[in-house]
Every structure is written in structure tokens, then in C-alpha cells.
Amino acid sequence: MTTPRDAYWDELGIAWCAIKPEVNVIAPRLKARLRRQSLLITAGLVIGLPLSAAGLLLGALTIWSGLTTGTWNFVTRGLAIGVISAIVAIAVSLLLPVRASEAARALSEMIDLALARTLRTLAMIRLGFYACAVGVVFGLIGTAIRAYLASPPRMSPVVDVAVLAIFALGLFACSRRIRVNLEKLRYLKRALVVDGGT
């Protein structure tokens, strides 16, 4: 009888077992996948780090503008931009240690690298949820301040909250797919260890 320890269970509850993993088939596919991921990680770093630096600068300028003009909702907006930009910088920097794939030559090293990338991607998604929460909280505070001190904003804050909710749902769907891949990689690693030990 199979158990979750010796089988990979998918989201439908079906148990999949690898009788004898074909290393000659797995290794080239995994190597090509890691190479594609390396290109995406490099592109993410090239785009993400300057974007987060620009966001921090924009946040500081927005806070300064709000303080000098007495527009307090700009202060909360600037704080939100700064905090979200810092979260983006932290999320992107998580990929720096796992960017290069050339050092992983053996199949076990490639699987370990794929596992590390998957775990860091899940950490980035968690940070994305935090960024959405910051956007909602600071956005609602800014709207309340503006409505109290001046006139209410022309666009309802419900629109902003809905956009952030859609983004959070996308992150949730992505995290589910990544967790499935994580379990597949863990199972593959266990199967190869068992196969190598026999």
C-alpha cells in the first residue's frame, strides 16, 4: 500500500510513484529549465532593483511634498510607496544567491537548486501578500485623512482595494501551482535517493 512518504499525491488525491527514474531524461530537461529560470531571474533583478530604488525615491519625495504642503494623505501615500518598494527590493534580493545555475552539474545539485529557487519564490509570494496588505491599509488611512481634512477622493477606495484583491488572488493561485512543483521536486529527490541506494 502506498503512503504519502513513498508517493507524490497531486491535488486530486491521486498517488504517483516513480518505479525507476530515468536520469538520462530528467537531467537535460531540468538543466534547460534551470537555464531558463536563470534568464528570468537576471531579468527580474535588472528590472526589480532599479524599480524599487526609484520607488523609494518617489516615496521620499511624496512624503516631503506632503509635509511641506500639509497634505497629510500624501504622507501616508509616500509611506506606502516606500514600504512597498522596500518589500520589492527584499523580494528581488532573495533570488541573488540562486541566480547562477552553472555550478549545478550533477542531477542532485540541480534538484537542490530547483528546490532552493522554489522555496525562495514562495517567500517572494508571501512578501507580495504583505505588500498588498500595506497598500490596502495605507490607502484606506490616506482616504480617511483626505475625507476628514478636505473633500473625499473622486475615485472610490473600493476600486484600489479590488485591484489589490485581484493581485492577491493571482499570487494565491501562483503559490498553489508552485507548491505542487515543490512537492514534485521533493518526491523526485527522494525517488532518486532510493533508486541510487538500491
C-alpha positions in Angstrom: 0.0 0.0 0.0 1.4 3.4 -0.9 1.7 6.2 1.7 2.4 9.9 1.3 6.1 9.1 2.1 6.7 7.0 -0.9 4.3 8.6 -3.4 3.6 12.0 -4.7 0.0 13.0 -4.1 -1.4 15.5 -6.5 -4.3 17.9 -5.9 -6.8 15.3 -7.0 -5.6 12.8 -4.4 -4.0 10.5 -7.0 -0.8 8.9 -5.9 2.1 8.9 -8.4 5.0 6.6 -7.9 8.3 6.5 -9.8 9.4 3.0 -10.2 12.8 3.8 -11.8 13.6 7.4 -12.5 15.3 7.9 -15.9 18.3 10.1 -15.0 19.2 10.5 -18.7 15.8 12.0 -19.4 15.4 14.1 -16.3 18.9 15.7 -16.2 18.8 17.5 -19.6 15.2 18.7 -19.1 16.0 20.0 -15.6 19.2 21.7 -16.8 17.3 23.5 -19.6 14.6 24.6 -17.1 17.2 25.9 -14.7 18.9 27.9 -17.5 15.5 29.5 -18.5 14.9 30.3 -14.8 18.3 31.9 -14.6 17.5 34.2 -17.5 14.2 35.2 -15.9 15.9 35.8 -12.5 18.5 38.0 -14.2 15.8 40.0 -16.0 13.9 40.3 -12.7 17.0 41.7 -10.9 17.7 44.1 -13.7 14.1 45.4 -13.6 13.3 45.0 -10.0 16.3 46.6 -8.2 16.2 49.9 -10.1 12.4 50.0 -9.9 12.5 49.5 -6.1 15.2 52.2 -5.8 13.0 54.6 -7.9 10.0 53.7 -5.7 12.0 54.6 -2.6 13.0 57.9 -4.1 9.4 58.6 -5.2 8.1 57.7 -1.7 10.6 60.1 0.0 9.6 62.9 -2.4 5.9 62.2 -1.8 6.4 62.3 2.0 8.4 65.6 1.7 5.7 67.1 -0.5 3.0 66.1 1.9 5.0 67.5 4.9 5.8 70.8 3.3 2.3 71.5 1.9 0.4 70.0 4.9 -1.2 67.4 2.6 -1.2 64.6 5.2 -2.7 62.0 2.9 0.4 62.4 0.7 2.5 61.4 3.7 0.6 58.1 4.1 0.8 57.6 0.3 4.6 58.2 0.4 5.0 55.8 3.3 3.0 53.1 1.4 5.2 53.6 -1.7 8.4 53.4 0.4 7.4 50.3 2.3 6.2 48.5 -0.8 9.4 49.5 -2.7 11.4 48.1 0.2 9.4 44.9 0.1 10.1 44.6 -3.6 13.8 45.1 -3.0 13.9 42.4 -0.3 11.9 40.0 -2.5 14.1 40.5 -5.5 17.3 40.2 -3.4 16.1 36.7 -2.3 16.9 35.5 -5.8 20.6 36.6 -5.8 22.0 33.5 -4.1 20.2 31.2 -6.5 20.7 33.1 -9.7 23.5 31.1 -11.3 22.9 27.6 -12.5 26.3 26.8 -14.0 27.7 25.4 -10.7 24.9 22.7 -10.5 26.3 20.0 -12.7 25.2 16.7 -11.1 21.5 15.9 -11.0 21.3 16.1 -7.2 22.8 19.6 -7.3 20.3 20.6 -10.0 17.4 19.3 -7.9 18.7 21.1 -4.8 19.0 24.4 -6.8 15.5 23.9 -8.2 14.2 23.3 -4.6 16.0 26.4 -3.3 14.5 28.6 -6.1 11.1 27.2 -5.5 11.3 28.0 -1.7 12.6 31.5 -2.4 9.8 32.0 -4.9 7.2 31.1 -2.2 8.9 33.6 0.2 8.6 36.3 -2.5 4.9 35.5 -2.9 4.5 35.9 0.9 6.2 39.3 0.6 3.7 40.1 -2.2 0.8 39.4 0.2 2.5 41.8 2.7 2.8 44.5 0.0 -0.9 44.1 -0.8 -1.8 44.5 2.9 0.4 47.6 3.2 -1.3 49.1 0.1 -4.8 48.4 1.5 -4.1 49.7 5.0 -2.2 52.8 4.0 -4.6 53.5 1.1 -7.7 53.4 3.5 -5.9 55.6 6.1 -5.0 58.1 3.3 -8.6 58.2 2.1 -9.9 58.7 5.6 -7.4 61.6 6.2 -8.3 63.2 2.9 -12.1 62.9 3.6 -11.7 64.3 7.1 -9.4 67.3 6.2 -10.7 68.1 2.7 -13.1 66.6 0.2 -13.4 62.8 -0.4 -11.4 61.5 -3.4 -13.1 61.3 -6.7 -12.3 57.6 -7.2 -13.7 55.3 -4.5 -11.1 53.4 -2.5 -13.1 50.2 -3.3 -11.5 50.3 -6.8 -8.0 50.2 -5.3 -8.9 47.5 -2.8 -10.5 45.4 -5.6 -7.3 45.8 -7.8 -5.1 44.7 -4.8 -7.5 41.8 -4.1 -7.2 40.6 -7.7 -3.4 40.8 -7.5 -3.5 38.8 -4.2 -5.8 36.2 -5.7 -3.2 35.9 -8.6 -0.5 35.4 -6.0 -2.5 32.8 -4.3 -3.1 30.8 -7.5 0.6 31.1 -8.3 1.6 29.9 -4.9 -0.7 26.8 -5.2 1.0 25.8 -8.5 4.5 26.4 -7.1 3.7 24.3 -4.0 2.7 21.4 -6.3 6.0 21.8 -8.1 7.8 21.9 -4.8 6.2 18.6 -3.8 7.1 17.0 -7.1 10.8 18.1 -6.7 10.9 16.7 -3.2 9.4 13.5 -4.3 11.8 13.3 -7.2 14.8 13.8 -4.9 13.5 11.0 -2.6 12.9 8.7 -5.5 16.4 9.3 -6.8 18.0 8.7 -3.4 16.0 5.4 -3.1 17.0 4.4 -6.7 20.6 5.2 -6.1 20.7 3.3 -2.9 19.4 0.1 -4.4 
